[in-house]
Amino acid sequence: MTNTTNMPIKRNKSSIQRRLIPTYIFLIIASFLSVFPFYWMISAATNKTLDVARGKLTFGSAAGENLHNLLANYDLWTALGNSFKYAIVQTVVALFICSLAGYGFELYHDKYKDLVFSILLLAMMVPQVATMIPLFKMMSKMGFLNTVWGFMLPAISTPFLIMMFRQNSRNFPIDILEAARIDGLSEIMIFFRMYLPVMKATYAAAAVITFMNAWNSYLWPKVVLNKTEAQTMPMLIANISGGYTVDYGLLMMGVLFCSVPTMVIFFILQRQFTEGITGAVK
């Protein structure tokens, strides 16, 4: 005897699956469009410039030749080392300063601090180009041209990161703060021993954002780093593509070296990045 009680459930499931078909198709197309540029970059790095110009989408046999030309004609390892050094130092310093500011603005706030924070947010409205000439003169007088300090000082305290830490600090358990004070911990020890471990997801998200911004920065490094031995990867890529004739295979090989570090860091911290953006506190 056929069990008729399960028939409506099966029909509902099949109808739901049919309604989801357009969604699946859209997601497949969106995934393909997202992955295709990365695939094209890798395939172009293995082809000769003529094949890339013709729109060849399959892998070629010129990867070794493109890598050899890149290493022979450009100082790749110096640019990679500079990018890592500048990005890591800027990320560490920016996380400490911005998290300390967000911590203070939220957990010790009053109406005057709120006014200062509102003024700070107005700085987000000022374009970077408007401050570039005064910053360059300042760095020149301080002797910070072609140094890591000249690269990172204008970006170690950003209103966006301070706002991000302040917003996520609203989920910080106040009971932990009060219990730590009762136990005799100083305010700075509360920050290091209580706040940092609880806000690790926010730190991970801020680290990804800061590192990627520092790694991909081009305009300010182009102004403050005017020596070849101080150039970063984006500056190296611009030099490759700035000639009268462009070797697209060599260019894509350089772009591949420039893109891989940021992708690796994002994939490693993607879970913590999502939690930090959504304001999760553990």
N, C-alpha and C positions, 0 to 999 in steps of 0.2 A: 504493500500500500504506500502510495507516494505521500511524503510529508509536505503538506501545503503551507505550513507555517513559515518555512524558510524562503518560499518563493518571493514575497514582497522584499525581503532583505537582499536577495540576489539581484532583483530588478533595480533596487535603489543603488546598489554598488555599480552595476553596469551603466546605469544612467549617469552616475557621478563620473565614472571613468570616461564616458563619451564627452561629457562637458569639459573635462580637463584636457582633452586632446589638443585644442587650440593653444592652451597654456604651455603644454609640453613642446609643441612645435615652435612657439615663440621663444621659449627658453633655449631650445637647441640652436635656433638661428642666432640668438644673442650670444650664446657661448662660442659659436663658430666665429662670429665677428670679433669677439674679444681675444680669441686665441690666434686668429689668423695673422695679425701683425707680428706677433712673436715668432710664429712659424716662418713667415716671410723673411724676417730679420736673420734667422739662423740659416735658412736656405740661401739667401743672398750672400752671406758670409762665406759660403762654400763655392760660389760661382765667380766667374770673371766679370769684369765691368760690362763687357758687351752683352753677356747673357742677362745680367741684371737689367740693363737698359731695354732689352727686348721683352722683359716681363717673364722670364723663366721662373717657374715656381717649384721645380724639383731640385733636389740636392745635386751639387756638382762635385768636381774633384780638385778645385783650386783653393781649398781651405788652407793647406800648408803654404802655398805661394802667397796668399793674402796675409797670413800671419807673419811670414818671413819679411815681406815688404813693410808691414806695420812696425816690426821690431827694428828693421834696418833704417827706416827713414824717420821714425818718431821715437821719442823717449817714453815708451809706454809704462815701464815699471816705475819711473819717477812720478809720472802723473797719477798712477794708481796709488802709490804710497802717499802722495800729497793729499789726494782725495780722502783716503782712509784716515790720515792724521787729522785733517781739518774737520771732517765730519764727526769723528769719534770725540775729539776734544770739545767741539761745539755742543754735541749732544749731551755729554756728561755735565758740562757747566750750565747749559740752559735748563736741564732737568732740575738741577739743584736750586738754581735761583728762582725759576718760575714756580716750582712746587713750594718753596719756602714762602714766596709771595702769596700764592693762592691759599696756603695754609693760614697765613696771618690774616688775610682779608676776610676769610670765612669764619674761622674759629675765634678770632679776637676782634670782630668787626664792630664798628659803631657808625654813626651817621657821617663822621668826618672821613673815615676810611672808605665808606661807600661813595662819598663825593670824589675822593682821590681815584677810586676805581673807575668811576664814570668818566673822569678826565682821561684816565689811561686808555679806556676803550676808544676815545676819540682819536687816539693815535693810529687806530686801524684804518681811519679814513684818509690818512696822509699817504700818498703814493711814495714808493721807494725812490723814484727818480727825483722827487723834490728834495730829498735829504742827501742825495749822493755827493753833490759838490761840497757841502759843509763837512760831511763825514770824511771825504777824501782829504780835505785840508787839515782836519783834526788828526787823522792817522799819519799824515805826512809830518806834521809838527812833532808828534809823539814818537816818530821813528818806527812805526809799525807797518810800513809798506813791505810787501813780500814776506810777511810773517804770518804765523797762525793767529796771532792776536788781532792783526788787522782784518783777517778774514772773519773771525767769529765775534768780535766785540759788538758790532751793530746788531747781531741776531741772538745774543745769549739771553735776552729778556724780551719776549714777544707778548703783546696783549692777548693773543689767542691762547697761548699755553697757560698764561696766568688765569684767564677766564675758565679754561678747561679744568685746571686743578681746583679752582674755587668752586665750580659747580659740582664736581665730584666729591669735594670735601664736605658737602652738605649731607652726604650719606655716612660720613665718619661717625662712629658711635661716641657720643659725648660722655657716656658712662666710663669708657676706657680712659678718656682724658682726665676726668675727675678722680678716678681710682689711682691713676699714676701720680697725680699731684698729692693725694693723701699718702701714698707710699714714699713721697719725698723726692721724686724725680724732678730734675730741672726741666725748664721748657725746651731747651735744645735737645735733651736726652729723650723727652717725650716725642719730639719730632723724628729722631733717628730710630728709636727703639719701638715706638708704637705706630706712628703715622706711616712711615715708609713700608713696613711689611703689609699693613692693611690696604694700602693704596697701590699695590704692585701692578694691578691691571691697568690703572691710569698711567703709571710710569711706563709700562710697555707700549701703550698706545702713543704716548707723547714721544717716546724714544723713536718709534717708527716714523712718525711725522717729522720730527726734527732731523733725524739722520737723512731721510729722503730729500728734505728741503736743502740741507747742507750739501749733500752729494750732487744734486742736480742744479745747484746755484751756478749761474753763469755771469750775469751782468755785474754784480758787485766784485767777484773775483777778477773779472776782466779789468776792472778799474784799479783795484788795490794790489793785484799780483801782476806786475809787468815784466818779470823775468821768466825766461824759459824754464829754468830749474824749479820755479815755484808754481807752474801751471797745474791745473786740475784736469780731470777727465773730460768734462764738458768743454773746456778750452781746447784740449787736444782734438776733440771731435770737430770743433769749429775750424781749427787749423787745417784738418784734413779736407773739409768740404769748402774751404775758402780759396782754392786755387783756380786757375783758368780751366783746367781739366780735372775732373773728379774721378778717382778710381772707386766705383761704387762697391766693389767687392771688399776692398781694403777699408772703406768707410763703414760698411756693415760689420766687419770684424771688430773695428774699434767700438762701434755702438754696442755690440754684443758684450765686450769686456766692460763697458760702462753700465750696462743694464743688469748683469747677473748679480752683483753684490746686493743691490736694493731688493731684488726679487727674493734672494735667499733669506735676507733679514725679515722681509714681510711674511714669507711662508713659515719661518720659525716662530714668529710672534703673532701670527694672524688670530689665534684664539684669544690671546691676551689683548690684542688690539681691539677686537670686537667687544670684549667685556669692558675695556676702558672707555671706548666711545659711548657705550650705552650707560656708563656710570656705575658699573658693578664694583662693589667693595667686598673684599674677603678678609 
